[in-house]
Amino acid sequence: MDSDIKEIQRIKNYLLFRLSLCSLVFISPISLIGFFIFSINNTFARNIYSNISFNSLTYPCILVTCFIFLSSCIGADNKLEAFIVSLNFIPFFLLFLAVANTFNTYKFKQVLICILVTSIPVIFFAIIEFAFNQYGYYNTSRLISQDSQIRYPRSTSVFDNSNGLASYLVILLAISLGIFIEHTKRYIYNPNLLANLYNNKVLFLTKTYICFNILAIGCAQSRNGFLVASIVMIFASTLILKFKDLYFLICLLIIATVCFYSLKNITLMRHLGGELSLTSSMAREILTFATDSRTKIWEIAISLGKQRPFLGWGLGNYKLLYPVQSIGTPPHPHNLWLMLFAETGLMGTVSLNIFVGHILCQSVRRIHLIEKEKQSILIIFLMAFSASVMFHFFDCPLFDARINCLNWIFLAGIFSLSSRASPHNTALEPTSQK
């Protein structure tokens, strides 16, 4: 009787997680409450850690990182702000533990499906919004401000800014490319005709999704998003085994480049009567990576970190200490590691990086020890998380709870799938015949 009640409770908790994940992008405050309830119910449940067979370093790292972050908040210049911003980190450790210790391979596959399906309206809305900004809102807003046509043609969809949308889209691109790579391998090695027909259908849908995703990234007009998307596509091309699919990715990269710079210069070329050439605009856009205000923001973050090298100034205090200048007051240094260095010091930066780095290193080391189905999901999680990590070199999208939740779910999946790997490579051993 007690086991039946516990099973019903587990099913309810999982349904709560599914509902929270499906509504995460659209109604994030309610979703966060659902994730918090799910985390509390599962993290402190009995026997949830029985499936984890290794990682003596992971759990101590969580405790040490929480202790360092809280110590940094206590010694912060503005303690209230520091404790508020710490909510972007500490509660998500509970979500990490709950997902990592209770989800199996099937549930992780459902997580990927939920993320991709719920992203379809976001992608289409970004494309429609960009078209409306160019050909609808453009004519009326021109009467208000000439400058707004140049500065705000970007799509934001359901996010607060275009960089948040781009961060979300590159994660989706990494997931879809991982699925694409996995099904190309299945097509090569599977002699079953019906299975190949199914794989062909999945490949067609995945390619269509990737193309619309690339178009949405172009509509977001985020240089960070375009750069990370290009790196992800180049990396994915190294994993492709068929020349046909390799050509598809190469053509997709070329189309993405043309799409990004063509859409970016629509407004400029209309505003200036077509006087700008696409080539000169592209060169100018690339050069601004090294000359824009971001480098100045990074310098100030390094300077603040040197003043308090151990525990930093406290989470969220960067924007309060930033000197008032003509480039405004950014909420963060647009680089996760510089933000951690300035706000939590070397101790916070090192502890969090050891925690994440240990999980990633263990997953890469054990990837050949797990079953092929788990291996494919693990590769997709690694690609998605790596894409988000690359984006954090140029921005801090973790302050958007939707991106933050996805990152912790991916990390939990990486930890869970790799930690349950057999010490022997049973996936490559021949199965016994009955």
C-alpha positions, 0 to 999 in steps of 0.5 A: 500500500505504501509503495503504491502511494509512493508511486502515485506521488512520483507520477504526480511529481513528474507530471508537475515537472512536465507541465512546468517545462512545457510552460517555462518559456511562456509563463516562467513565474508559474513554472518556477514555482512548479520546479521548486515544488518538484525539487523539494519533493524529490531532493529530500525523498528517501533512497533517491541517491541509490542509483548514483555509483560515483562522483564523490566530488560532486556533492561536496562541491555543491555544499562548498559552492553554496557556502562560498556564495553565501559568505560572499553575500554576507560580506557584500557591499549591498547584502540585500542585492547579493542575497536576491541575485543568489536565487539565480544559483543556490535554489537550482542546485535542488533542481539539479539533484532532483532531476539527476537522481530521479530521471531515467533515459525515457524521461530524459527523452521526453524532456528533449521532446518537450523543449523542442515542441514548445519552442516552435511557437517561439521560433515562428513568433520571432520570424513574424515579429521581425517581418512586422518590425520591418514592414509594419511598425517601420513606417509608423515608428519612423515618424517618432525617431529616425534612430529607432529604425537602426537600433531596434529592428531585432526580434525578441519573441517572448524574451526581454531582449534579443540576446536572451532569444538568441541564447535560447535558439542556439541551445535549440540548434544544438539539440536539433543538430544532435538529433540530426547526427544521431539519426544519420548514424542510425540510417547508415547502420540500420538495414531495416527498411521500415526503420530507415523510412522512420529515420528519413521522416525524422531527418526531414522534420529535423532539417526543417526545424533547423532551417527555421531556427537559423532564420529565427537567429538571423531575425534576433540579430544577435552577434553572439547568437550568430557566432555561437551558432556558427561554431556549433554547426562547424563542430556538428559537421565534424561528426557527420559520416555522410557527405550528403549530410556534410554538404547540408551543414556547409550550405546551412552555414553559408545560408546562415551567414547570408541570412544574418547579415542580409536581415541585419542590413535591411533597415540600414540599407532602407534608411540610407537609400541602399548606399551601404554595401553588404561586404563593408557592413559585414566587415564593420560588424566583425570589427565591432566585436573588438571595439564595442563597449564590451571590452571596457566592461570586461576591464572594469570587471577585472579591476573590481575582482582584483580589489577583492580577489577572494570572495568578491563584492557580492553577487549582483553588486557589479552594476552598483559599483560600475562607474557612470559613463557614457556607455551606461550601466550594464547589469553584468560584465557580459561574461560569466567568469568575469562576473563570478570573479568580480562578485564571488572572487576566485573562491566562488569562480573556482568552486563552481568551475570544479563542480561543472568541470568535474561532471563534464570530464567524467561524462566525456571519460565514460561516454563509451561505457554506456548504452547506445541509447543513453549515449545519444542522449548524453551527446545531445545534452553535451552539445546543448550545454556546451552551446550555452557555455559558449554563449556565456563568454559574451553574455550572462543569459543565466539571469533569465530563469528560463535559460537557467532552468534548461542549463541545470536540467542539461547538466543534471542529465549529463551527470545522471547518464554518465554516473550510471555507466557500467564499469565495463563497456557492456554496450559493445559486448555481444548479447547472449542468445537464448 
